[in-house]
């Protein structure tokens, strides 16, 4: 296994266990989930008929909305609840097995409803036109019978839906929006709206049969536990690049490239509020990673953070050309001098294990000689 604490990443939870796998024992637990936490103290729009060939734009007078001080926590799921599955970005591969995905959620005691265009393959890249994908997402948001909306996979395209959907409905009828990677843009939009969401693995990452690994099981169990409200804390092993300290702030971030692309838009995180920033990345060249960290630093965003969580940086490229082998070394150059708690090696992002994170929630980060803890 890649991580010495791997089976540790998961959780001695209460509640319904997966029918396919016995959860890790309490002695192996480093990501604990003992009890649910208590909650923190519009008319739908019709999607425009925008196809993939015509990117939607915002009105020139659009300004960044003020951050809301009172966040809403969607209800946790219970056995028998329904999750809606949509594909807001890249279309599914021909090998995608939606039947097995349904079985996986049903083994957790949940029902599944697929959006009409979840498996749409008519477009060259996207799972339907912008209008079709937006309509699928809006329908799941508006459906009172759907208690969580899960993105099947990432890719690119969620940002194109933002002008076409009414996320304000989630303040009236809150439910969990779930995913990572490209779904980061939805998490950022919900952060500005004041609604918690769930950064976690997606059905496109589920593994079945011989392809299933212990790491993937950890990711799936983290999603199940988070949906049911059984998670409270994540513990990680010591890392030589960690910076010690304790801080509290509201969790934001996700994919680094998307976080950087949000700066100057309505979805830009509210760094003026106490913020814990989580970043992860996949498939980027090292010089691009350095450029993104430059952007966060020179814009003054990093200096405003109370703590930083550094997840997986997977399948990076250009190490020989740039002269740096480990992407963490680039990140460390920018975050360690800040004098705030920094956690390296958080197992979240584009590889397994991918633990679940409650975005928009106030968290406490503690970093010491024995490792780090993130308390939700």
Helices and strands as residue ranges (DSSP letters): G 6-9, G 26-28, E 31-32, E 82-86, H 98-107, E 111-114, H 130-142, E 146-151, G 158-164, H 169-172, E 176-179, G 181-183, H 184-193, E 197-199, G 203-205, G 209-211, H 214-227, E 233-236, E 245-255, H 256-262, E 275-282, H 286-298, H 301-304, E 307-314, H 319-322, H 327-335, G 336-338, E 341-344, E 357-359, E 362-368, E 371-375
